[in-house]
Amino acid sequence: MKAYELVADRLRAEILEGVRAPGSRLPNETVLAGEWGISRATVREALRLLHAQNLIRTAKGAGGGSFVTVPSADDLSDSLRSGLGLLAHAEEVTLDELLEARELLEVPAARLAARRRADGDVQRLRAAIPGEPLRLDAGEQFAYNRDFHSVVIDVCRNTLLSIAAQPVFAVLQTHLSRATLGQRFHRAVNTHHRRIAEAIDAGDESTAAEQMAEHLGFLRPYYEKAWRAAGRGRP
């Protein structure tokens, strides 16, 4: 492990353990270098790594410096999505693994959404289902599809579930959106979404989960076709 990585690990541990509280200012590069007997260049690289991980923010000016921050759920989800996308591209993650993970996350998510729905949640779900889907182009269709699944996950009100599920969905959606899909596909997707929304509206946890599982099962052959078209070696 390189010297700057060791420094970053030490600072990261102090941040996660609460030794350096959110909002607190880190000593400047010269002070840190002197404390640990390392060069300012090593400290600078360590700080850059922590900044990339959204653990510190940097401000310029007289009152500037490096400040401890807490990464948001969106930050973590975006980071996971980038890493997962690279793994999928390198074929370190297979389509079967992605689809299995999605089922393990989104089927329970539909169940939780039916249990925890609140005023306005069902309206948000229905707003993510286009009234006349066949009048929309493919890009608009996929935007609605993304929004619907995002709302289902959001209605669960489980931050960890959202962080885990959104990146898996995003990687799969990116591959599928590049495929050529007909009217039957878009019509079926919207029918499935309406059934899921109805079950959530009724508070019917079992039916919501069953409808989501059926929906994901319907999508599988389309993902497999898109994966093959992209030249992926492993299904």
Rosetta constraint file for C-alpha pairs under 8 A:
AtomPair CA 1 CA 5 HARMONIC 6.38 0.50
AtomPair CA 1 CA 6 HARMONIC 6.81 0.50
AtomPair CA 2 CA 6 HARMONIC 6.49 0.50
AtomPair CA 3 CA 7 HARMONIC 6.40 0.50
AtomPair CA 3 CA 42 HARMONIC 6.71 0.50
AtomPair CA 4 CA 8 HARMONIC 6.08 0.50
AtomPair CA 4 CA 42 HARMONIC 4.98 0.50
AtomPair CA 4 CA 43 HARMONIC 6.35 0.50
AtomPair CA 4 CA 45 HARMONIC 5.84 0.50
AtomPair CA 4 CA 46 HARMONIC 4.76 0.50
AtomPair CA 5 CA 9 HARMONIC 6.04 0.50
AtomPair CA 5 CA 46 HARMONIC 6.14 0.50
AtomPair CA 5 CA 49 HARMONIC 7.98 0.50
AtomPair CA 6 CA 10 HARMONIC 6.27 0.50
AtomPair CA 7 CA 11 HARMONIC 6.27 0.50
AtomPair CA 7 CA 42 HARMONIC 7.97 0.50
AtomPair CA 7 CA 43 HARMONIC 7.07 0.50
AtomPair CA 7 CA 46 HARMONIC 5.95 0.50
AtomPair CA 8 CA 12 HARMONIC 5.89 0.50
AtomPair CA 8 CA 46 HARMONIC 4.72 0.50
AtomPair CA 8 CA 47 HARMONIC 6.82 0.50
AtomPair CA 8 CA 49 HARMONIC 6.88 0.50
AtomPair CA 8 CA 50 HARMONIC 6.47 0.50
AtomPair CA 9 CA 13 HARMONIC 6.08 0.50
AtomPair CA 10 CA 14 HARMONIC 6.36 0.50
AtomPair CA 11 CA 15 HARMONIC 6.21 0.50
AtomPair CA 12 CA 16 HARMONIC 6.13 0.50
AtomPair CA 12 CA 50 HARMONIC 7.34 0.50
AtomPair CA 12 CA 55 HARMONIC 7.56 0.50
AtomPair CA 13 CA 17 HARMONIC 5.92 0.50
AtomPair CA 14 CA 18 HARMONIC 6.10 0.50
AtomPair CA 14 CA 19 HARMONIC 4.91 0.50
AtomPair CA 14 CA 20 HARMONIC 5.75 0.50
AtomPair CA 15 CA 19 HARMONIC 5.90 0.50
AtomPair CA 15 CA 20 HARMONIC 4.88 0.50
AtomPair CA 15 CA 21 HARMONIC 6.48 0.50
AtomPair CA 15 CA 22 HARMONIC 7.74 0.50
AtomPair CA 15 CA 55 HARMONIC 7.87 0.50
AtomPair CA 15 CA 68 HARMONIC 7.28 0.50
AtomPair CA 20 CA 24 HARMONIC 6.49 0.50
AtomPair CA 20 CA 68 HARMONIC 7.11 0.50
AtomPair CA 21 CA 68 HARMONIC 6.70 0.50
AtomPair CA 22 CA 67 HARMONIC 7.63 0.50
AtomPair CA 22 CA 68 HARMONIC 4.89 0.50
AtomPair CA 22 CA 69 HARMONIC 5.03 0.50
AtomPair CA 22 CA 70 HARMONIC 6.34 0.50
AtomPair CA 23 CA 67 HARMONIC 5.68 0.50
AtomPair CA 23 CA 68 HARMONIC 5.09 0.50
AtomPair CA 23 CA 69 HARMONIC 5.87 0.50
AtomPair CA 24 CA 67 HARMONIC 5.52 0.50
AtomPair CA 24 CA 68 HARMONIC 5.54 0.50
AtomPair CA 25 CA 65 HARMONIC 6.88 0.50
AtomPair CA 25 CA 66 HARMONIC 5.81 0.50
AtomPair CA 25 CA 67 HARMONIC 4.39 0.50
AtomPair CA 25 CA 68 HARMONIC 6.44 0.50
AtomPair CA 26 CA 65 HARMONIC 7.27 0.50
AtomPair CA 26 CA 66 HARMONIC 5.56 0.50
AtomPair CA 26 CA 67 HARMONIC 5.89 0.50
AtomPair CA 26 CA 68 HARMONIC 7.27 0.50
AtomPair CA 27 CA 31 HARMONIC 5.91 0.50
AtomPair CA 27 CA 32 HARMONIC 6.13 0.50
AtomPair CA 27 CA 66 HARMONIC 7.86 0.50
AtomPair CA 28 CA 32 HARMONIC 6.30 0.50
AtomPair CA 28 CA 65 HARMONIC 6.90 0.50
AtomPair CA 28 CA 66 HARMONIC 7.62 0.50
AtomPair CA 29 CA 33 HARMONIC 5.95 0.50
AtomPair CA 29 CA 40 HARMONIC 5.66 0.50
AtomPair CA 29 CA 43 HARMONIC 6.05 0.50
AtomPair CA 29 CA 44 HARMONIC 6.73 0.50
AtomPair CA 30 CA 34 HARMONIC 6.15 0.50
AtomPair CA 30 CA 40 HARMONIC 6.11 0.50
AtomPair CA 31 CA 35 HARMONIC 6.13 0.50
AtomPair CA 32 CA 36 HARMONIC 6.26 0.50
AtomPair CA 32 CA 40 HARMONIC 7.91 0.50
AtomPair CA 32 CA 43 HARMONIC 7.02 0.50
AtomPair CA 33 CA 37 HARMONIC 5.63 0.50
AtomPair CA 33 CA 38 HARMONIC 4.87 0.50
AtomPair CA 33 CA 39 HARMONIC 5.50 0.50
AtomPair CA 33 CA 40 HARMONIC 5.45 0.50
AtomPair CA 33 CA 42 HARMONIC 7.95 0.50
AtomPair CA 33 CA 43 HARMONIC 6.34 0.50
AtomPair CA 34 CA 38 HARMONIC 6.72 0.50
AtomPair CA 38 CA 42 HARMONIC 6.65 0.50
AtomPair CA 38 CA 43 HARMONIC 7.46 0.50
AtomPair CA 39 CA 43 HARMONIC 6.63 0.50
AtomPair CA 40 CA 44 HARMONIC 6.01 0.50
AtomPair CA 41 CA 45 HARMONIC 6.28 0.50
AtomPair CA 42 CA 46 HARMONIC 6.29 0.50
AtomPair CA 43 CA 47 HARMONIC 6.20 0.50
AtomPair CA 44 CA 48 HARMONIC 6.24 0.50
AtomPair CA 45 CA 49 HARMONIC 6.31 0.50
AtomPair CA 46 CA 50 HARMONIC 6.39 0.50
AtomPair CA 47 CA 51 HARMONIC 6.05 0.50
AtomPair CA 47 CA 56 HARMONIC 7.74 0.50
AtomPair CA 48 CA 52 HARMONIC 6.21 0.50
AtomPair CA 49 CA 53 HARMONIC 6.41 0.50
AtomPair CA 50 CA 54 HARMONIC 6.33 0.50
AtomPair CA 50 CA 55 HARMONIC 5.35 0.50
AtomPair CA 50 CA 56 HARMONIC 5.98 0.50
AtomPair CA 51 CA 55 HARMONIC 5.75 0.50
AtomPair CA 51 CA 56 HARMONIC 4.98 0.50
AtomPair CA 51 CA 57 HARMONIC 6.00 0.50
AtomPair CA 51 CA 58 HARMONIC 7.72 0.50
AtomPair CA 53 CA 71 HARMONIC 7.94 0.50
AtomPair CA 54 CA 69 HARMONIC 7.02 0.50
AtomPair CA 54 CA 70 HARMONIC 7.15 0.50
AtomPair CA 54 CA 71 HARMONIC 5.37 0.50
AtomPair CA 54 CA 75 HARMONIC 7.30 0.50
AtomPair CA 55 CA 68 HARMONIC 6.02 0.50
AtomPair CA 55 CA 69 HARMONIC 5.22 0.50
AtomPair CA 55 CA 70 HARMONIC 5.95 0.50
AtomPair CA 55 CA 71 HARMONIC 6.20 0.50
AtomPair CA 56 CA 66 HARMONIC 6.26 0.50
AtomPair CA 56 CA 67 HARMONIC 5.28 0.50
AtomPair CA 56 CA 68 HARMONIC 4.43 0.50
AtomPair CA 56 CA 69 HARMONIC 4.99 0.50
AtomPair CA 56 CA 70 HARMONIC 7.76 0.50
AtomPair CA 57 CA 66 HARMONIC 5.66 0.50
AtomPair CA 57 CA 67 HARMONIC 5.33 0.50
AtomPair CA 57 CA 68 HARMONIC 6.57 0.50
AtomPair CA 57 CA 69 HARMONIC 6.46 0.50
AtomPair CA 58 CA 64 HARMONIC 7.07 0.50
AtomPair CA 58 CA 65 HARMONIC 5.58 0.50
AtomPair CA 58 CA 66 HARMONIC 4.50 0.50
AtomPair CA 58 CA 67 HARMONIC 6.33 0.50
AtomPair CA 59 CA 63 HARMONIC 7.69 0.50
AtomPair CA 59 CA 64 HARMONIC 4.44 0.50
AtomPair CA 59 CA 65 HARMONIC 5.27 0.50
AtomPair CA 59 CA 66 HARMONIC 6.51 0.50
AtomPair CA 59 CA 67 HARMONIC 7.98 0.50
AtomPair CA 60 CA 64 HARMONIC 4.37 0.50
AtomPair CA 60 CA 65 HARMONIC 6.33 0.50
AtomPair CA 71 CA 75 HARMONIC 5.84 0.50
AtomPair CA 71 CA 76 HARMONIC 6.72 0.50
AtomPair CA 72 CA 76 HARMONIC 6.45 0.50
AtomPair CA 73 CA 77 HARMONIC 6.05 0.50
AtomPair CA 73 CA 159 HARMONIC 6.90 0.50
AtomPair CA 73 CA 162 HARMONIC 8.00 0.50
AtomPair CA 73 CA 163 HARMONIC 6.16 0.50
AtomPair CA 74 CA 78 HARMONIC 5.95 0.50
AtomPair CA 74 CA 163 HARMONIC 7.21 0.50
AtomPair CA 75 CA 79 HARMONIC 6.20 0.50
AtomPair CA 76 CA 80 HARMONIC 6.14 0.50
AtomPair CA 76 CA 163 HARMONIC 6.67 0.50
AtomPair CA 77 CA 81 HARMONIC 6.04 0.50
AtomPair CA 77 CA 162 HARMONIC 7.81 0.50
AtomPair CA 77 CA 163 HARMONIC 4.71 0.50
AtomPair CA 77 CA 164 HARMONIC 6.89 0.50
AtomPair CA 77 CA 166 HARMONIC 6.84 0.50
AtomPair CA 77 CA 167 HARMONIC 6.18 0.50
AtomPair CA 78 CA 82 HARMONIC 6.25 0.50
AtomPair CA 78 CA 167 HARMONIC 7.06 0.50
AtomPair CA 79 CA 83 HARMONIC 6.34 0.50
AtomPair CA 80 CA 84 HARMONIC 5.94 0.50
AtomPair CA 80 CA 164 HARMONIC 7.93 0.50
AtomPair CA 80 CA 167 HARMONIC 6.26 0.50
AtomPair CA 81 CA 85 HARMONIC 5.95 0.50
AtomPair CA 81 CA 166 HARMONIC 7.71 0.50
AtomPair CA 81 CA 167 HARMONIC 4.23 0.50
AtomPair CA 81 CA 168 HARMONIC 7.03 0.50
AtomPair CA 81 CA 170 HARMONIC 7.10 0.50
AtomPair CA 81 CA 171 HARMONIC 7.01 0.50
AtomPair CA 82 CA 86 HARMONIC 6.37 0.50
AtomPair CA 82 CA 167 HARMONIC 7.98 0.50
AtomPair CA 83 CA 87 HARMONIC 6.29 0.50
AtomPair CA 84 CA 88 HARMONIC 6.12 0.50
AtomPair CA 84 CA 93 HARMONIC 7.84 0.50
AtomPair CA 84 CA 167 HARMONIC 7.24 0.50
AtomPair CA 84 CA 168 HARMONIC 7.54 0.50
AtomPair CA 84 CA 171 HARMONIC 7.32 0.50
AtomPair CA 85 CA 89 HARMONIC 6.14 0.50
AtomPair CA 85 CA 171 HARMONIC 5.79 0.50
AtomPair CA 86 CA 90 HARMONIC 6.13 0.50
AtomPair CA 87 CA 91 HARMONIC 6.06 0.50
AtomPair CA 87 CA 92 HARMONIC 5.02 0.50
AtomPair CA 87 CA 93 HARMONIC 5.62 0.50
AtomPair CA 88 CA 92 HARMONIC 5.85 0.50
AtomPair CA 88 CA 93 HARMONIC 4.83 0.50
AtomPair CA 88 CA 94 HARMONIC 6.55 0.50
AtomPair CA 88 CA 95 HARMONIC 7.93 0.50
AtomPair CA 91 CA 232 HARMONIC 7.22 0.50
AtomPair CA 91 CA 233 HARMONIC 7.39 0.50
AtomPair CA 91 CA 234 HARMONIC 7.15 0.50
AtomPair CA 93 CA 97 HARMONIC 6.48 0.50
AtomPair CA 93 CA 98 HARMONIC 7.22 0.50
AtomPair CA 94 CA 98 HARMONIC 6.45 0.50
AtomPair CA 94 CA 234 HARMONIC 6.13 0.50
AtomPair CA 94 CA 235 HARMONIC 5.94 0.50
AtomPair CA 95 CA 99 HARMONIC 6.10 0.50
AtomPair CA 95 CA 223 HARMONIC 7.95 0.50
AtomPair CA 95 CA 224 HARMONIC 7.52 0.50
AtomPair CA 95 CA 227 HARMONIC 7.50 0.50
AtomPair CA 95 CA 234 HARMONIC 7.43 0.50
AtomPair CA 95 CA 235 HARMONIC 5.24 0.50
AtomPair CA 96 CA 100 HARMONIC 5.96 0.50
AtomPair CA 96 CA 235 HARMONIC 6.20 0.50
AtomPair CA 97 CA 101 HARMONIC 6.05 0.50
AtomPair CA 98 CA 102 HARMONIC 6.11 0.50
AtomPair CA 98 CA 168 HARMONIC 6.42 0.50
AtomPair CA 98 CA 172 HARMONIC 7.48 0.50
AtomPair CA 99 CA 103 HARMONIC 6.21 0.50
AtomPair CA 99 CA 220 HARMONIC 7.56 0.50
AtomPair CA 100 CA 104 HARMONIC 6.23 0.50
AtomPair CA 101 CA 105 HARMONIC 6.21 0.50
AtomPair CA 101 CA 168 HARMONIC 7.45 0.50
AtomPair CA 102 CA 106 HARMONIC 5.76 0.50
AtomPair CA 102 CA 165 HARMONIC 6.69 0.50
AtomPair CA 102 CA 168 HARMONIC 6.36 0.50
AtomPair CA 102 CA 169 HARMONIC 6.89 0.50
AtomPair CA 103 CA 107 HARMONIC 5.56 0.50
AtomPair CA 103 CA 213 HARMONIC 6.85 0.50
AtomPair CA 103 CA 216 HARMONIC 7.02 0.50
AtomPair CA 104 CA 108 HARMONIC 6.87 0.50
AtomPair CA 105 CA 109 HARMONIC 6.18 0.50
AtomPair CA 105 CA 161 HARMONIC 7.08 0.50
AtomPair CA 105 CA 164 HARMONIC 7.82 0.50
AtomPair CA 105 CA 165 HARMONIC 6.02 0.50
AtomPair CA 106 CA 110 HARMONIC 6.16 0.50
AtomPair CA 106 CA 153 HARMONIC 7.32 0.50
AtomPair CA 106 CA 165 HARMONIC 7.07 0.50
AtomPair CA 106 CA 212 HARMONIC 7.25 0.50
AtomPair CA 107 CA 111 HARMONIC 6.63 0.50
AtomPair CA 107 CA 208 HARMONIC 7.99 0.50
AtomPair CA 107 CA 209 HARMONIC 5.00 0.50
AtomPair CA 107 CA 210 HARMONIC 7.49 0.50
AtomPair CA 107 CA 212 HARMONIC 5.59 0.50
AtomPair CA 107 CA 213 HARMONIC 5.85 0.50
AtomPair CA 108 CA 112 HARMONIC 6.17 0.50
AtomPair CA 108 CA 209 HARMONIC 6.35 0.50
AtomPair CA 109 CA 113 HARMONIC 6.01 0.50
AtomPair CA 109 CA 152 HARMONIC 6.86 0.50
AtomPair CA 109 CA 153 HARMONIC 5.84 0.50
AtomPair CA 109 CA 156 HARMONIC 6.09 0.50
AtomPair CA 109 CA 161 HARMONIC 7.84 0.50
AtomPair CA 109 CA 209 HARMONIC 7.77 0.50
AtomPair CA 110 CA 114 HARMONIC 6.34 0.50
AtomPair CA 110 CA 152 HARMONIC 6.34 0.50
AtomPair CA 110 CA 153 HARMONIC 7.47 0.50
AtomPair CA 110 CA 156 HARMONIC 7.73 0.50
AtomPair CA 110 CA 196 HARMONIC 7.66 0.50
AtomPair CA 110 CA 200 HARMONIC 7.28 0.50
AtomPair CA 110 CA 205 HARMONIC 7.29 0.50
AtomPair CA 110 CA 208 HARMONIC 5.47 0.50
AtomPair CA 110 CA 209 HARMONIC 5.28 0.50
AtomPair CA 110 CA 212 HARMONIC 6.62 0.50
AtomPair CA 111 CA 115 HARMONIC 6.49 0.50
AtomPair CA 111 CA 200 HARMONIC 7.78 0.50
AtomPair CA 111 CA 204 HARMONIC 7.83 0.50
AtomPair CA 111 CA 205 HARMONIC 4.48 0.50
AtomPair CA 111 CA 206 HARMONIC 6.52 0.50
AtomPair CA 111 CA 208 HARMONIC 5.68 0.50
AtomPair CA 111 CA 209 HARMONIC 5.08 0.50
AtomPair CA 112 CA 116 HARMONIC 5.99 0.50
AtomPair CA 112 CA 155 HARMONIC 7.86 0.50
AtomPair CA 112 CA 156 HARMONIC 5.26 0.50
AtomPair CA 112 CA 205 HARMONIC 7.06 0.50
AtomPair CA 113 CA 117 HARMONIC 5.45 0.50
AtomPair CA 113 CA 152 HARMONIC 6.20 0.50
AtomPair CA 113 CA 153 HARMONIC 7.30 0.50
AtomPair CA 113 CA 155 HARMONIC 5.18 0.50
AtomPair CA 113 CA 156 HARMONIC 4.65 0.50
AtomPair CA 113 CA 200 HARMONIC 6.28 0.50
AtomPair CA 113 CA 205 HARMONIC 7.88 0.50
AtomPair CA 114 CA 199 HARMONIC 6.91 0.50
AtomPair CA 114 CA 200 HARMONIC 4.02 0.50
AtomPair CA 114 CA 201 HARMONIC 6.69 0.50
AtomPair CA 114 CA 202 HARMONIC 7.29 0.50
AtomPair CA 114 CA 203 HARMONIC 4.48 0.50
AtomPair CA 114 CA 204 HARMONIC 5.96 0.50
AtomPair CA 114 CA 205 HARMONIC 5.19 0.50
AtomPair CA 114 CA 208 HARMONIC 6.74 0.50
AtomPair CA 115 CA 200 HARMONIC 7.65 0.50
AtomPair CA 115 CA 203 HARMONIC 5.78 0.50
AtomPair CA 115 CA 204 HARMONIC 7.65 0.50
AtomPair CA 115 CA 205 HARMONIC 6.34 0.50
AtomPair CA 116 CA 155 HARMONIC 6.82 0.50
AtomPair CA 116 CA 156 HARMONIC 6.26 0.50
AtomPair CA 116 CA 157 HARMONIC 7.74 0.50
AtomPair CA 117 CA 121 HARMONIC 5.92 0.50
AtomPair CA 117 CA 122 HARMONIC 7.33 0.50
AtomPair CA 117 CA 155 HARMONIC 6.02 0.50
AtomPair CA 117 CA 156 HARMONIC 7.54 0.50
AtomPair CA 117 CA 200 HARMONIC 7.21 0.50
AtomPair CA 117 CA 201 HARMONIC 7.50 0.50
AtomPair CA 117 CA 203 HARMONIC 7.66 0.50
AtomPair CA 118 CA 122 HARMONIC 7.81 0.50
AtomPair CA 118 CA 155 HARMONIC 7.97 0.50
AtomPair CA 120 CA 124 HARMONIC 6.29 0.50
AtomPair CA 121 CA 125 HARMONIC 6.37 0.50
AtomPair CA 121 CA 151 HARMONIC 7.88 0.50
AtomPair CA 121 CA 155 HARMONIC 6.68 0.50
AtomPair CA 122 CA 126 HARMONIC 6.15 0.50
AtomPair CA 122 CA 197 HARMONIC 6.77 0.50
AtomPair CA 122 CA 200 HARMONIC 7.42 0.50
AtomPair CA 122 CA 201 HARMONIC 5.91 0.50
AtomPair CA 123 CA 127 HARMONIC 6.01 0.50
AtomPair CA 124 CA 128 HARMONIC 6.47 0.50
AtomPair CA 124 CA 151 HARMONIC 7.01 0.50
AtomPair CA 125 CA 129 HARMONIC 6.99 0.50
AtomPair CA 125 CA 148 HARMONIC 5.87 0.50
AtomPair CA 125 CA 151 HARMONIC 6.24 0.50
AtomPair CA 125 CA 152 HARMONIC 7.22 0.50
AtomPair CA 125 CA 197 HARMONIC 6.30 0.50
AtomPair CA 126 CA 194 HARMONIC 7.39 0.50
AtomPair CA 126 CA 197 HARMONIC 6.87 0.50
AtomPair CA 128 CA 144 HARMONIC 5.30 0.50
AtomPair CA 128 CA 145 HARMONIC 7.23 0.50
AtomPair CA 128 CA 147 HARMONIC 5.82 0.50
AtomPair CA 128 CA 148 HARMONIC 4.99 0.50
AtomPair CA 129 CA 144 HARMONIC 6.33 0.50
AtomPair CA 129 CA 145 HARMONIC 7.64 0.50
AtomPair CA 129 CA 148 HARMONIC 6.96 0.50
AtomPair CA 129 CA 190 HARMONIC 6.33 0.50
AtomPair CA 129 CA 193 HARMONIC 6.97 0.50
AtomPair CA 129 CA 194 HARMONIC 7.22 0.50
AtomPair CA 130 CA 144 HARMONIC 7.06 0.50
AtomPair CA 130 CA 190 HARMONIC 7.54 0.50
AtomPair CA 132 CA 136 HARMONIC 7.48 0.50
AtomPair CA 133 CA 141 HARMONIC 6.89 0.50
AtomPair CA 133 CA 186 HARMONIC 7.00 0.50
AtomPair CA 133 CA 187 HARMONIC 6.93 0.50
AtomPair CA 133 CA 190 HARMONIC 7.54 0.50
AtomPair CA 134 CA 183 HARMONIC 6.59 0.50
AtomPair CA 134 CA 186 HARMONIC 7.27 0.50
AtomPair CA 134 CA 187 HARMONIC 7.27 0.50
AtomPair CA 136 CA 140 HARMONIC 5.86 0.50
AtomPair CA 136 CA 141 HARMONIC 6.23 0.50
AtomPair CA 137 CA 141 HARMONIC 6.29 0.50
AtomPair CA 138 CA 142 HARMONIC 6.22 0.50
AtomPair CA 138 CA 177 HARMONIC 7.63 0.50
AtomPair CA 139 CA 143 HARMONIC 6.25 0.50
AtomPair CA 139 CA 177 HARMONIC 7.62 0.50
AtomPair CA 140 CA 144 HARMONIC 6.36 0.50
AtomPair CA 141 CA 145 HARMONIC 6.22 0.50
AtomPair CA 141 CA 186 HARMONIC 7.35 0.50
AtomPair CA 142 CA 146 HARMONIC 6.03 0.50
AtomPair CA 142 CA 173 HARMONIC 7.84 0.50
AtomPair CA 142 CA 177 HARMONIC 6.88 0.50
AtomPair CA 143 CA 147 HARMONIC 6.20 0.50
AtomPair CA 144 CA 148 HARMONIC 6.14 0.50
AtomPair CA 145 CA 149 HARMONIC 6.49 0.50
AtomPair CA 146 CA 150 HARMONIC 6.10 0.50
AtomPair CA 146 CA 173 HARMONIC 7.84 0.50
AtomPair CA 147 CA 151 HARMONIC 6.12 0.50
AtomPair CA 148 CA 152 HARMONIC 6.39 0.50
AtomPair CA 148 CA 193 HARMONIC 7.58 0.50
AtomPair CA 149 CA 153 HARMONIC 6.30 0.50
AtomPair CA 150 CA 154 HARMONIC 6.02 0.50
AtomPair CA 150 CA 166 HARMONIC 7.21 0.50
AtomPair CA 151 CA 155 HARMONIC 5.98 0.50
AtomPair CA 152 CA 156 HARMONIC 6.80 0.50
AtomPair CA 153 CA 157 HARMONIC 7.46 0.50
AtomPair CA 153 CA 158 HARMONIC 7.95 0.50
AtomPair CA 153 CA 161 HARMONIC 7.38 0.50
AtomPair CA 153 CA 162 HARMONIC 5.96 0.50
AtomPair CA 153 CA 165 HARMONIC 7.69 0.50
AtomPair CA 154 CA 158 HARMONIC 7.41 0.50
AtomPair CA 154 CA 162 HARMONIC 6.77 0.50
AtomPair CA 158 CA 162 HARMONIC 6.40 0.50
AtomPair CA 159 CA 163 HARMONIC 6.24 0.50
AtomPair CA 160 CA 164 HARMONIC 6.25 0.50
AtomPair CA 161 CA 165 HARMONIC 5.88 0.50
AtomPair CA 162 CA 166 HARMONIC 5.83 0.50
AtomPair CA 163 CA 167 HARMONIC 7.24 0.50
AtomPair CA 164 CA 168 HARMONIC 7.10 0.50
AtomPair CA 165 CA 169 HARMONIC 6.28 0.50
AtomPair CA 166 CA 170 HARMONIC 6.06 0.50
AtomPair CA 167 CA 171 HARMONIC 6.22 0.50
AtomPair CA 168 CA 172 HARMONIC 6.39 0.50
AtomPair CA 169 CA 173 HARMONIC 5.91 0.50
AtomPair CA 170 CA 174 HARMONIC 6.07 0.50
AtomPair CA 171 CA 175 HARMONIC 6.67 0.50
AtomPair CA 172 CA 176 HARMONIC 6.26 0.50
AtomPair CA 172 CA 223 HARMONIC 7.50 0.50
AtomPair CA 173 CA 177 HARMONIC 5.91 0.50
AtomPair CA 174 CA 178 HARMONIC 6.85 0.50
AtomPair CA 175 CA 179 HARMONIC 7.24 0.50
AtomPair CA 175 CA 223 HARMONIC 7.58 0.50
AtomPair CA 175 CA 226 HARMONIC 6.42 0.50
AtomPair CA 175 CA 227 HARMONIC 7.02 0.50
AtomPair CA 175 CA 230 HARMONIC 7.95 0.50
AtomPair CA 176 CA 222 HARMONIC 7.36 0.50
AtomPair CA 176 CA 223 HARMONIC 5.98 0.50
AtomPair CA 176 CA 226 HARMONIC 5.74 0.50
AtomPair CA 176 CA 227 HARMONIC 7.99 0.50
AtomPair CA 178 CA 226 HARMONIC 7.42 0.50
AtomPair CA 179 CA 226 HARMONIC 5.56 0.50
AtomPair CA 179 CA 229 HARMONIC 7.85 0.50
AtomPair CA 181 CA 185 HARMONIC 6.31 0.50
AtomPair CA 181 CA 186 HARMONIC 7.68 0.50
AtomPair CA 182 CA 186 HARMONIC 6.88 0.50
AtomPair CA 183 CA 187 HARMONIC 5.98 0.50
AtomPair CA 184 CA 188 HARMONIC 6.02 0.50
AtomPair CA 185 CA 189 HARMONIC 6.19 0.50
AtomPair CA 186 CA 190 HARMONIC 6.33 0.50
AtomPair CA 187 CA 191 HARMONIC 6.30 0.50
AtomPair CA 188 CA 192 HARMONIC 6.17 0.50
AtomPair CA 189 CA 193 HARMONIC 6.19 0.50
AtomPair CA 189 CA 215 HARMONIC 7.44 0.50
AtomPair CA 190 CA 194 HARMONIC 6.20 0.50
AtomPair CA 191 CA 195 HARMONIC 6.42 0.50
AtomPair CA 192 CA 196 HARMONIC 6.26 0.50
AtomPair CA 192 CA 211 HARMONIC 7.06 0.50
AtomPair CA 192 CA 212 HARMONIC 7.81 0.50
AtomPair CA 192 CA 215 HARMONIC 5.97 0.50
AtomPair CA 193 CA 197 HARMONIC 6.09 0.50
AtomPair CA 194 CA 198 HARMONIC 6.09 0.50
AtomPair CA 195 CA 199 HARMONIC 6.27 0.50
AtomPair CA 195 CA 208 HARMONIC 7.91 0.50
AtomPair CA 195 CA 211 HARMONIC 6.75 0.50
AtomPair CA 196 CA 200 HARMONIC 6.24 0.50
AtomPair CA 196 CA 207 HARMONIC 7.84 0.50
AtomPair CA 196 CA 208 HARMONIC 5.34 0.50
AtomPair CA 196 CA 211 HARMONIC 5.67 0.50
AtomPair CA 196 CA 212 HARMONIC 6.41 0.50
AtomPair CA 197 CA 201 HARMONIC 5.98 0.50
AtomPair CA 197 CA 208 HARMONIC 7.76 0.50
AtomPair CA 198 CA 202 HARMONIC 6.16 0.50
AtomPair CA 199 CA 203 HARMONIC 6.18 0.50
AtomPair CA 199 CA 204 HARMONIC 5.18 0.50
AtomPair CA 199 CA 205 HARMONIC 7.17 0.50
AtomPair CA 199 CA 207 HARMONIC 5.92 0.50
AtomPair CA 199 CA 208 HARMONIC 4.93 0.50
AtomPair CA 200 CA 204 HARMONIC 6.05 0.50
AtomPair CA 200 CA 205 HARMONIC 6.99 0.50
AtomPair CA 200 CA 208 HARMONIC 5.88 0.50
AtomPair CA 204 CA 208 HARMONIC 6.12 0.50
AtomPair CA 205 CA 209 HARMONIC 6.22 0.50
AtomPair CA 206 CA 210 HARMONIC 6.12 0.50
AtomPair CA 207 CA 211 HARMONIC 5.92 0.50
AtomPair CA 208 CA 212 HARMONIC 6.19 0.50
AtomPair CA 209 CA 213 HARMONIC 6.17 0.50
AtomPair CA 210 CA 214 HARMONIC 6.15 0.50
AtomPair CA 211 CA 215 HARMONIC 6.09 0.50
AtomPair CA 212 CA 216 HARMONIC 6.22 0.50
AtomPair CA 213 CA 217 HARMONIC 6.12 0.50
AtomPair CA 214 CA 218 HARMONIC 6.20 0.50
AtomPair CA 215 CA 219 HARMONIC 6.46 0.50
AtomPair CA 216 CA 220 HARMONIC 6.42 0.50
AtomPair CA 218 CA 222 HARMONIC 7.94 0.50
AtomPair CA 219 CA 223 HARMONIC 6.33 0.50
AtomPair CA 220 CA 224 HARMONIC 6.22 0.50
AtomPair CA 221 CA 225 HARMONIC 6.14 0.50
AtomPair CA 222 CA 226 HARMONIC 6.20 0.50
AtomPair CA 223 CA 227 HARMONIC 5.98 0.50
AtomPair CA 224 CA 228 HARMONIC 6.22 0.50
AtomPair CA 224 CA 235 HARMONIC 6.76 0.50
AtomPair CA 225 CA 229 HARMONIC 6.17 0.50
AtomPair CA 226 CA 230 HARMONIC 6.26 0.50
AtomPair CA 227 CA 231 HARMONIC 6.61 0.50
AtomPair CA 227 CA 232 HARMONIC 5.69 0.50
AtomPair CA 227 CA 235 HARMONIC 7.11 0.50
AtomPair CA 228 CA 232 HARMONIC 5.62 0.50
AtomPair CA 228 CA 233 HARMONIC 7.74 0.50
AtomPair CA 228 CA 235 HARMONIC 7.67 0.50
